[in-house]
Amino acid sequence: MVRKIFADKFNRGGVQPFLRLTALLCTVFALALAGCAGSAGGDSGAEPETGYLRFATGGARAMADYGLAVDSLRNLKLVGKRSGGELQTLAGPWATAADTDGVSVPVEAGAWVFGMVAECDGRVGMFGDMKPASVTAGESTTVTFSMNELWKEIPSTGLAEGDIAVTDGTNRYAVSSTLYTTWEPVLALYNITEETFTHDITEAEVGDIVLASGKCVSPANYRYVTGDPGVAVVFYTGTSSWTEYPDNTACLGNRVLAIHKTIKGPQQGGNLYWKSGVTLSSITSITCNEVAATASGTRFTFPCCTPSQYGDSAPIKRIQGDFNGKDNWNAIEAALGANATVAHFPAYNWLFTNVNGGSTGPYYMPSLAEMAELLKVVATVNSSLRKLDGGVYIQRTNGLWYCSSTINSSGNIGTLSFGTNDGNQLYFTDGNTFGIFGIRSWDK
């Protein structure tokens, strides 16, 4: 694929114009192409179709307008591809441009694309240029290289729009997408390869940032991603962080769960009623019954506190019956019919309007079990949420409750507090107001 791209770019009678990362020209110097059999460095017995690339002594000149002299070039290498042939390193490295004076490099006659790459004193990255030329035995040709900045150190502000991250196996650099495509075969010669910061959602880890494209990225690399904003943070990746009970994975399933960056609570303008203006009868499909820790069957285990029992003294309880909140709104609609209009459910109405943009998906109000999973890693999730636009996060304040979509056998709403006494769980009537957030689920 690398060779094919190179051929496509340079066998059509010209070279694509380069989009420079900084529009910086480092230096320009001339390279004489001459048929000079028998000259210094040549082979008097060479075939007639062999010519020589000779660097003219003193043939380099600086672009004074940019304040960079040719003497600033270091570690120069000459590469080239003859029509129908392979890309190869023809000569070098030379420590300085002066070391190329008078050097003669044998090449076959024919249509070529030559490239020069070099480092530049005082700058991180690489400079270079490519030019097509026809080598004819016995005739002289001159190629002038304009040494453009090819790739540079990634700035602290991250990649610019359209840039690609590349690496030499140790260091990371930035290069424009056009330059990367044009120079890909040359980059490959020197082990400069594209580095992808994003990965598939099924490969996510807790704390990863989910992007608008559906890909995700680690929080450490998020600043390198441009043009693809973060919208959510992963808090569950298919296995429970609790090990006391082997059935936990079966509870939440082999999924990836992420919380959307838009959160409703006191620091974001106040809490909301879960329901208002309609009578809610028992909905058995989303009923959550607390059972003893020793009960058998598939259960979800988490610290369940009461106002008088915190920390290590809090009992371990198990939830039965509602682990996935994705279909809970459907259950409400099925049970209440016309009375299930979203106007009667301010929490859902806010979620559908502000998180989903006016629809019922893909983000939904979590079940109590899903919220309990978030509780375990809320510090990690908050750290990533703060990196997103607005810096909104789950407020960890005693007495501040976030509501779930889970209803217990008495018809009350399951809630969790994410305060300093983590794990405080209570059921409230729908006449109370709560903080709201939405989550999304992906199957693995």
C-alpha positions as CSV (number, residue, x, y, z in Angstrom):
1,M,0.0,0.0,0.0
2,V,2.9,2.4,0.8
3,R,4.4,1.9,-2.6
4,K,1.1,2.2,-4.4
5,I,0.3,5.5,-2.7
6,F,3.8,6.9,-3.7
7,A,3.3,5.8,-7.3
8,D,-0.2,7.4,-7.5
9,K,1.1,10.7,-6.2
10,F,4.3,11.0,-8.3
11,N,3.7,9.2,-11.6
12,R,1.2,11.7,-13.1
13,G,3.6,14.4,-14.3
14,G,3.8,16.5,-11.2
15,V,3.7,16.7,-7.4
16,Q,0.8,17.8,-5.3
17,P,1.3,21.1,-3.6
18,F,2.3,20.8,0.0
19,L,0.1,22.1,2.8
20,R,2.6,23.2,5.3
21,L,2.1,23.0,9.1
22,T,3.5,26.4,9.6
23,A,4.1,27.7,6.0
24,L,7.8,27.7,7.0
25,L,10.6,27.4,4.3
26,C,13.8,26.4,6.0
27,T,16.3,26.6,3.1
28,V,16.7,26.0,-0.6
29,F,19.7,24.4,-2.3
30,A,20.5,23.1,-5.8
31,L,21.4,19.5,-6.8
32,A,23.1,19.0,-10.2
33,L,22.1,15.9,-12.1
34,A,24.7,15.1,-14.7
35,G,25.8,12.3,-16.9
36,C,29.4,12.3,-15.8
37,A,30.9,8.8,-16.3
38,G,34.5,8.8,-15.2
39,S,34.1,11.7,-12.8
40,A,35.0,11.7,-9.2
41,G,32.9,9.1,-7.4
42,G,31.8,7.6,-10.8
43,D,32.5,4.3,-12.5
44,S,34.3,4.5,-15.8
45,G,32.8,1.1,-16.8
46,A,29.2,2.1,-16.1
47,E,26.5,1.3,-18.5
48,P,25.5,4.2,-20.8
49,E,22.1,4.4,-19.1
50,T,23.7,5.3,-15.7
51,G,24.1,8.9,-14.8
52,Y,25.3,10.6,-11.6
53,L,23.8,12.9,-9.1
54,R,26.5,15.4,-8.3
55,F,26.2,18.0,-5.6
56,A,27.7,21.2,-6.9
57,T,30.3,22.7,-4.6
58,G,29.0,25.8,-3.0
59,G,25.7,25.2,-4.7
60,A,23.6,25.8,-1.6
61,R,22.0,29.1,-0.7
62,A,19.9,30.2,2.2
63,M,16.4,31.9,2.2
64,A,17.5,34.9,4.2
65,D,14.0,36.1,4.6
66,Y,13.3,33.3,7.1
67,G,16.6,33.7,9.0
68,L,17.7,30.1,8.5
69,A,21.0,29.3,6.9
70,V,21.8,26.1,5.0
71,D,24.4,25.6,7.7
72,S,21.5,24.8,10.1
73,L,20.7,21.6,8.2
74,R,21.8,18.4,9.8
75,N,21.6,14.6,9.0
76,L,20.7,15.0,5.4
77,K,19.5,12.0,3.4
78,L,18.7,11.7,-0.3
79,V,15.8,9.4,-1.3
80,G,14.3,8.6,-4.7
81,K,12.0,6.5,-6.8
82,R,12.6,5.7,-10.4
83,S,9.5,5.2,-12.5
84,G,8.6,1.5,-12.2
85,G,11.0,1.0,-9.3
86,E,11.1,1.0,-5.6
87,L,11.5,3.9,-3.2
88,Q,15.1,3.8,-1.8
89,T,17.6,5.8,0.2
90,L,20.2,6.8,-2.4
91,A,22.8,8.5,-0.2
92,G,23.5,9.9,3.2
93,P,23.2,10.6,5.9
94,W,25.5,13.7,5.7
95,A,26.2,15.4,8.9
96,T,25.9,18.9,7.3
97,A,25.0,20.3,3.9
98,A,28.6,21.2,3.4
99,D,29.4,17.5,3.4
100,T,27.5,17.1,0.2
101,D,29.8,19.4,-1.8
102,G,31.2,17.5,-4.8
103,V,29.6,14.2,-3.9
104,S,28.6,12.1,-6.9
105,V,25.8,9.5,-6.6
106,P,25.3,7.0,-9.4
107,V,21.6,6.6,-10.6
108,E,19.9,5.0,-13.5
109,A,18.7,7.2,-16.3
110,G,15.0,7.7,-16.4
111,A,12.1,9.5,-14.8
112,W,12.6,10.0,-11.0
113,V,11.2,11.6,-8.0
114,F,13.9,12.7,-5.6
115,G,13.5,13.7,-2.0
116,M,15.8,15.4,0.5
117,V,15.1,15.1,4.2
118,A,17.0,16.8,7.0
119,E,16.9,18.0,10.6
120,C,17.3,21.6,11.4
121,D,19.2,23.1,14.3
122,G,17.1,24.6,17.0
123,R,13.9,23.0,15.7
124,V,12.1,19.7,16.6
125,G,10.9,17.6,13.7
126,M,12.0,17.2,10.1
127,F,12.3,19.3,7.0
128,G,12.3,18.1,3.4
129,D,11.1,18.4,-0.2
130,M,10.4,16.2,-3.2
131,K,10.8,17.1,-6.8
132,P,10.4,15.1,-10.1
133,A,13.3,15.0,-12.5
134,S,14.4,13.2,-15.6
135,V,17.9,11.8,-15.6
136,T,19.5,11.5,-19.1
137,A,23.0,10.1,-19.5
138,G,25.4,12.8,-20.6
139,E,23.1,15.7,-19.8
140,S,23.0,17.9,-16.8
141,T,19.8,18.7,-14.8
142,T,19.3,20.8,-11.7
143,V,16.8,20.1,-9.0
144,T,16.1,22.8,-6.3
145,F,14.7,21.6,-3.0
146,S,12.6,24.0,-0.9
147,M,12.9,22.4,2.5
148,N,9.5,22.6,4.1
149,E,8.7,21.7,7.7
150,L,7.2,18.2,7.4
151,W,6.5,17.1,10.9
152,K,7.0,18.9,14.2
153,E,6.6,18.4,17.9
154,I,3.0,18.3,19.0
155,P,2.3,21.6,20.8
156,S,0.9,21.8,24.3
157,T,-2.5,22.9,22.7
158,G,-2.7,19.6,20.9
159,L,-3.1,18.8,17.2
160,A,-4.5,21.4,14.8
161,E,-7.5,20.7,12.7
162,G,-6.7,18.0,10.1
163,D,-3.3,17.1,11.6
164,I,-2.2,13.5,12.0
165,A,-0.1,12.3,14.9
166,V,3.0,10.3,13.8
167,T,5.6,8.6,15.8
168,D,9.2,7.3,15.3
169,G,8.6,4.7,17.9
170,T,9.7,7.0,20.7
171,N,8.5,10.6,20.0
172,R,5.2,11.9,18.8
173,Y,5.0,14.5,16.1
174,A,2.3,16.4,14.2
175,V,1.9,16.4,10.4
176,S,-0.8,17.8,8.1
177,S,-3.0,15.2,6.5
178,T,-1.9,16.2,3.0
179,L,1.8,16.1,3.9
180,Y,1.3,12.7,5.6
181,T,-0.4,11.2,2.5
182,T,2.2,12.7,0.2
183,W,5.2,11.7,2.3
184,E,3.9,8.4,3.6
185,P,6.4,6.2,1.7
186,V,9.3,8.4,2.8
187,L,8.1,8.4,6.4
188,A,7.9,4.6,6.3
189,L,11.6,4.4,5.3
190,Y,12.5,6.1,8.5
191,N,10.0,4.3,10.7
192,I,7.7,7.3,11.0
193,T,4.2,5.9,11.2
194,E,0.7,7.2,11.9
195,E,-0.4,6.9,15.5
196,T,-4.1,6.7,16.2
197,F,-5.2,8.0,19.5
198,T,-8.8,6.7,19.3
199,H,-10.1,3.2,19.6
200,D,-13.4,1.4,19.3
201,I,-15.9,1.7,22.0
202,T,-15.8,-2.1,22.6
203,E,-12.2,-1.6,23.7
204,A,-12.9,1.2,26.1
205,E,-11.6,1.4,29.7
206,V,-13.2,3.1,32.6
207,G,-12.5,6.9,32.3
208,D,-12.2,6.9,28.6
209,I,-13.9,9.8,26.8
210,V,-16.5,8.8,24.2
211,L,-16.4,11.1,21.1
212,A,-19.2,12.3,18.9
213,S,-18.0,9.9,16.2
214,G,-18.6,6.9,18.5
215,K,-14.9,6.2,19.0
216,C,-13.3,6.8,22.3
217,V,-9.9,8.0,23.6
218,S,-8.0,7.9,26.9
219,P,-8.2,11.1,28.9
220,A,-4.5,11.5,28.6
221,N,-4.7,11.6,24.8
222,Y,-7.9,13.6,24.5
223,R,-6.1,16.9,24.0
224,Y,-4.6,15.4,20.8
225,V,-8.0,14.8,19.2
226,T,-9.5,17.7,17.2
227,G,-12.7,18.0,15.3
228,D,-14.4,15.2,17.2
229,P,-15.7,16.5,20.6
230,G,-16.1,14.4,23.7
231,V,-19.7,13.7,24.7
232,A,-19.6,11.1,27.4
233,V,-17.3,9.2,29.8
234,V,-17.1,5.4,30.2
235,F,-17.8,4.0,33.7
236,Y,-18.4,0.3,33.1
237,T,-16.7,-2.1,30.6
238,G,-18.4,-5.5,30.9
239,T,-17.2,-6.7,34.3
240,S,-17.9,-5.6,37.8
241,S,-15.2,-4.1,40.0
242,W,-16.7,-6.1,42.9
243,T,-15.3,-9.7,43.3
244,E,-17.3,-11.0,46.2
245,Y,-20.0,-12.5,44.0
246,P,-19.3,-14.1,40.7
247,D,-22.7,-13.4,39.3
248,N,-22.2,-9.6,39.0
249,T,-21.2,-9.7,35.3
250,A,-24.5,-11.4,34.5
251,C,-26.3,-8.5,36.2
252,L,-25.2,-5.6,34.1
253,G,-24.2,-7.8,31.2
254,N,-21.3,-7.7,28.7
255,R,-21.7,-4.0,27.9
256,V,-20.0,-0.7,27.9
257,L,-21.7,2.1,29.8
258,A,-21.0,5.8,29.6
259,I,-22.4,8.9,31.3
260,H,-23.3,11.9,29.1
261,K,-21.5,15.2,29.9
262,T,-24.8,17.1,30.3
263,I,-25.8,16.7,34.0
264,K,-28.6,18.4,36.0
265,G,-28.1,19.3,39.6
266,P,-27.8,22.3,42.0
267,Q,-24.6,23.4,40.3
268,Q,-26.3,23.2,36.9
269,G,-29.5,25.1,37.7
270,G,-31.4,22.9,40.2
271,N,-33.0,19.5,40.6
272,L,-36.2,18.2,38.9
273,Y,-39.2,16.2,39.8
274,W,-39.1,12.6,38.6
275,K,-42.9,12.7,37.9
276,S,-45.7,15.3,38.3
277,G,-49.4,15.5,37.6
278,V,-50.2,11.8,37.0
279,T,-50.8,8.8,39.2
280,L,-48.2,6.0,38.8
281,S,-49.5,2.5,39.5
282,S,-47.2,-0.4,40.1
283,I,-45.0,-1.2,37.1
284,T,-43.7,-4.7,37.8
285,S,-41.2,-4.8,34.9
286,I,-39.1,-2.1,36.6
287,T,-39.7,-3.0,40.2
288,C,-36.5,-3.4,42.3
289,N,-36.8,-5.5,45.4
290,E,-34.0,-5.4,48.0
291,V,-33.1,-8.8,49.2
292,A,-30.7,-10.2,51.8
293,A,-27.0,-10.5,50.9
294,T,-27.2,-14.3,51.2
295,A,-30.1,-14.7,48.8
296,S,-29.5,-16.9,45.8
297,G,-29.8,-16.1,42.1
298,T,-28.6,-13.3,39.9
299,R,-28.2,-10.1,42.0
300,F,-26.3,-6.9,41.9
301,T,-24.2,-6.2,45.0
302,F,-23.1,-2.7,46.2
303,P,-22.8,-0.9,49.6
304,C,-26.2,0.2,50.5
305,C,-26.2,2.9,53.3
306,T,-28.9,4.4,55.4
307,P,-28.6,7.8,57.0
308,S,-27.3,6.2,60.2
309,Q,-24.9,3.6,58.6
310,Y,-22.0,4.8,56.6
311,G,-18.6,3.5,55.3
312,D,-17.5,0.0,56.4
313,S,-20.4,-0.3,58.9
314,A,-23.0,-0.1,56.1
315,P,-24.7,-3.4,55.2
316,I,-24.2,-5.1,51.9
317,K,-27.5,-5.4,50.1
318,R,-28.5,-6.8,46.8
319,I,-30.9,-5.5,44.1
320,Q,-33.1,-7.8,42.2
321,G,-35.2,-7.3,39.1
322,D,-33.9,-4.2,37.3
323,F,-30.3,-4.0,36.1
324,N,-30.7,-2.4,32.7
325,G,-32.6,1.0,32.6
326,K,-32.7,1.2,28.8
327,D,-36.2,-0.1,28.5
328,N,-37.7,1.5,31.6
329,W,-39.4,4.4,29.8
330,N,-41.0,1.9,27.4
331,A,-42.4,0.1,30.5
332,I,-43.8,3.4,31.8
333,E,-45.5,4.1,28.5
334,A,-46.9,0.6,28.3
335,A,-48.3,0.8,31.8
336,L,-49.8,4.3,31.6
337,G,-50.7,4.7,28.0
338,A,-51.8,8.2,27.2
339,N,-50.9,9.4,30.7
340,A,-47.2,8.5,30.0
341,T,-46.7,11.7,28.0
342,V,-43.2,13.1,28.8
343,A,-44.7,16.4,30.1
344,H,-45.7,14.5,33.2
345,F,-42.1,13.3,33.8
346,P,-39.9,16.4,34.2
347,A,-36.8,14.4,34.7
348,Y,-37.3,12.3,31.5
349,N,-38.4,15.5,29.6
350,W,-35.1,17.2,30.5
351,L,-33.2,14.1,29.5
352,F,-34.8,13.7,26.2
353,T,-34.6,17.4,25.4
354,N,-31.1,18.3,26.6
355,V,-29.2,15.1,26.2
356,N,-30.9,13.3,23.3
357,G,-31.9,16.5,21.4
358,G,-35.6,15.8,21.5
359,S,-35.8,12.0,21.2
360,T,-36.0,9.1,23.5
361,G,-32.6,7.7,22.6
362,P,-29.8,6.8,22.8
363,Y,-29.2,8.1,26.3
364,Y,-31.5,7.0,29.0
365,M,-32.0,7.3,32.8
366,P,-30.0,4.6,34.5
367,S,-31.3,1.9,36.7
368,L,-30.3,1.9,40.3
369,A,-27.9,-0.9,39.6
370,E,-26.2,1.0,36.8
371,M,-25.9,4.1,39.1
372,A,-24.3,1.9,41.8
373,E,-21.7,0.8,39.3
374,L,-20.9,4.5,38.5
375,L,-20.6,5.2,42.2
376,K,-17.6,2.8,42.4
377,V,-15.6,4.8,39.9
378,V,-17.1,8.3,40.2
379,A,-13.7,9.9,41.1
380,T,-12.2,8.6,37.9
381,V,-15.2,9.6,35.8
382,N,-15.3,13.1,37.3
383,S,-11.7,13.6,36.4
384,S,-12.5,12.9,32.7
385,L,-15.8,14.8,32.7
386,R,-13.8,17.9,33.8
387,K,-11.9,17.7,30.5
388,L,-15.0,18.2,28.5
389,D,-16.7,21.4,27.5
390,G,-18.1,23.2,30.6
391,G,-16.3,21.0,33.0
392,V,-19.6,19.7,34.5
393,Y,-19.3,16.6,36.8
394,I,-21.2,14.5,39.3
395,Q,-21.4,16.7,42.4
396,R,-20.3,14.8,45.5
397,T,-22.3,16.5,48.3
398,N,-24.1,14.8,51.2
399,G,-27.8,15.2,50.8
400,L,-27.7,15.6,47.1
401,W,-29.5,12.8,45.4
402,Y,-29.4,11.6,41.8
403,C,-32.5,9.6,40.8
404,S,-32.7,6.4,38.8
405,S,-35.4,5.0,36.6
406,T,-35.9,2.2,39.2
407,I,-39.1,1.9,41.2
408,N,-39.3,-0.3,44.3
409,S,-42.3,-2.4,45.3
410,S,-43.9,0.6,47.1
411,G,-43.8,2.7,44.0
412,N,-41.0,5.0,45.2
413,I,-38.0,6.2,43.2
414,G,-34.6,4.7,43.8
415,T,-31.8,7.2,44.4
416,L,-28.1,7.4,45.3
417,S,-26.0,10.0,47.0
418,F,-22.5,10.5,45.7
419,G,-21.3,12.5,48.7
420,T,-18.5,11.9,51.1
421,N,-20.6,9.0,52.5
422,D,-20.6,7.2,49.2
423,G,-23.3,4.6,48.7
424,N,-26.1,6.2,50.6
425,Q,-29.2,4.8,48.9
426,L,-32.8,5.7,49.6
427,Y,-36.2,5.5,48.0
428,F,-38.2,8.8,47.7
429,T,-41.7,9.6,46.4
430,D,-42.0,11.3,43.1
431,G,-42.9,14.5,45.0
432,N,-39.2,15.1,45.7
433,T,-36.7,16.7,43.3
434,F,-33.4,15.0,42.2
435,G,-30.3,15.5,40.1
436,I,-30.5,13.9,36.7
437,F,-28.0,12.4,34.2
438,G,-28.2,10.1,31.2
439,I,-26.2,7.1,30.3
440,R,-25.7,5.0,27.1
441,S,-25.1,1.3,26.6
442,W,-23.1,-0.5,23.9
443,D,-23.0,-4.3,23.6
444,K,-19.6,-5.8,23.6
